[in-house]
Amino acid sequence: MSLTALQVMQDAPVIPVIVLHDVAHAVPLAQALIAGGIRTLEITMRTPVALDCMRAICAEVPQAIVGAGTVCSTRDLDACLAAGARFAVSPGYTTQLGVDCRKRDVPLLPGVATASEIMLAQNDGYTALKFFPALQAGGVGMLKALYGPFAHIQFCPTGGLTAQNAAEFLVLPNVVCVGGSWLVPADALLSADYARIETLARQAVQLAR
């Protein structure tokens, strides 16, 4: 069943931003996040094993909604789709990427940081956007300012979000969810502490929005 970008954002208060260096971590990590109530997973294209991790999760954890992060080109997009990804997240936005996603009926959360970038994405039909890098681009104050001219735009702030500051963003009327890497700490992966990851997911689900 085809998803929309807004449905991806509405699934849980937090979309985990996942960087994997070992395929062996992929399936137990996904299982831990799902056990904690988080099923929408952004696997970033930052490591050589990212595509293999997507394939493993799609094959063995059917409950997961696997998406690809750091999608910057048509080549990235097609590789992720072939690996089973159901949505794409990009650090920025280009009309070409937007067109390519529409042609393939793939939900895209494009990254924006300025009013001009929002207008470009909006002109191409995208109104569910990733605000990135959230803290460096002005954080809560910037999102409040953007609400005036862009009240119809819905955001997923990502970049610098933590368990401590996520709630400050989630109470904003133009924020649907946040993206965060804190659900998957590198040291927890290295030590195979999936119980800790499950606990972090359970806590994230309880964040108000």
N, C-alpha and C positions, 0 to 999 in steps of 0.2 A: 504494500500500500504506500502510495506516495505521501511524503511529508511536506509541510511548509516550514519555512524558517521560523515562523512564529510558534508553531507546534514544537519544534526543537527547543526553543527558548522556554516554553511553558512547562516542559516536562518536570523540571525540578528547579529549586532556587539556584543551584550551582551546576555548571557544566565543568567537569574536571578536565584540566589541560594536562595531558599525559605525555611524558617524554620517556620512551622505553629504549634501553640499550641491550636488552636480552629477551629473546622471544620466549624463553621459559617463564618469564614473569607475566606475560600477557594474559593468559587464561585465568590463573588464580587471582590476578589483580582485578580483572573484570568481574569475576565471581564475587569477590569481596565487596566491590562497589555496589553491585546489584543487591547483595545481601543487606547492605546498608541503606538501600532505597534509591540509589543513583544508577540509572540504566543508560543515560545518554552520555557517551564517552567521546571526547575529542582526542584522537591519537595524532600527535604532531609529526609532520614530515621532517623532523630535525635529525633523525638518526638513520643509518643504513638499514636497520631492521624494522623500520616503521611499517612498511607494507606487509612484511611477513607477520607482524603482530596483528595487524588488521585481519589478515586472512585467518589466523588462528582463532581470534575471538569470534569472528563471524561463523566459523565452522563449528566451534565447540560451545559457544555461549549465545544461543539464539535469542535470548531475552534482551541482549544488549542492542542498543541503537548506536552503531559505530559510525563516527564521522572522522573526517580528516582535517587536521589543522595545518597551518603554514602552507596552504595551497596558493601558489603564486603564478601559475601558468596553466595552459591547456594540457601540457604534458603531465604536470602534477595531478591535475584533475582526472585525466583518463586513467592514470596509474592507480589512483585511489579507488576509483569506481570499479576497476578490474579486481581490486583486492576486497571489494565488498562494502566500501563506505557508502552511507546513505545520505550524508550531508557534507558540506565543505565549509571551512572557515578560513578566511584569508587575513593577513596582517594589514592589507590595504585594499584599494578597489581600483579596477580598470574596467572600462566598458567591455573589452574583449572577454575578460573572465566572466563578467555578468552575462554576456550573450551566450558564452559557451555553457554556462550552468543552465540557462533557460532552455537551450537546445536539447540538453540531456535530461531535463526535468529534475534537476538536483537542487535542493535548497542550499542557498549560500548565505552565510553570515559574513559580510564584508567588513573589514576594518576601516574605521574613519576616525579622524581626530579634529577636524575643523568644519566650519559651516560650509565651506566650498566643497569639501569631500562629501558631506551629507547631501548637498544639492545635486552633485553628480550622480551619486547612487540613487537618489530619489528620482531623478530624471529618467533613469533606466529601469524604474519600477521597484527598487529595493527600499523598503521602509523598516525592516527589522535588521538592525546593524550592530556590529561589534564596536564598542568605543575603546580604542586602543592607541597607545598604551595609557590606560585609564588614569593612573596617578600622575604620570609625567605630563599628560595632556590637560591637566586641570582638575581632575577628580570630581568630587561632588559639586564643587562650585561651578565648574564648566558645564556639567550636565543640567544644573539648575538654570544656567544662562541659556543653554540651547533649547530648553523647554518652551521658552517664549515663542520664537519663530518656528519651532519644529515640534509642536505639541503632539503631532500625529506619528512621530518617529519613535520606535521602541528600541531600546538599547540592551546590550549585554556587555557591561564594562569588564574589561580584562586587562591585566597588567598591574601588578602590585597589590592585588586583592588578597586579603588574608581572612582567617576566621574572626579576627578582631575587628576589621573594618567593613566586612561585607554587608552587615546590617545597615550601615550608613547609606549605602548605595541602594539596597533593596527597598527602602522606604520611599524612594523617589518615584513620582508618577510615570516617568518615562523609562524606568528600568524594569525589565521583566525577569531577568536572572543575571548572574555574574559568572565569569569564567575564572577558575582558580586552580593553581597547581598545588595548593596546600593539602588537598585531599590525597595526594600521592607523593609523600616525602621520599626523596632519594634514599635516605638511610633506611626507611621502612622497606623499600623494595630490595635493597642490598641484603637486608637481614631476613627477608621473606616474612616480615611481620604483617601479614594480611589482616590479622585481627585488629591491629591499630588502624589500618586503612578502612576497614568496615566501620569502626567506631567514628572515624572522621566523617564518613559518608552519612551515618545516622545523625550526627550533629548538624551537618550541612542541610539535611532535609528539614530540620526543625527551624531553620532561619526564616523569619517572617518576611513576607513580601506583599 
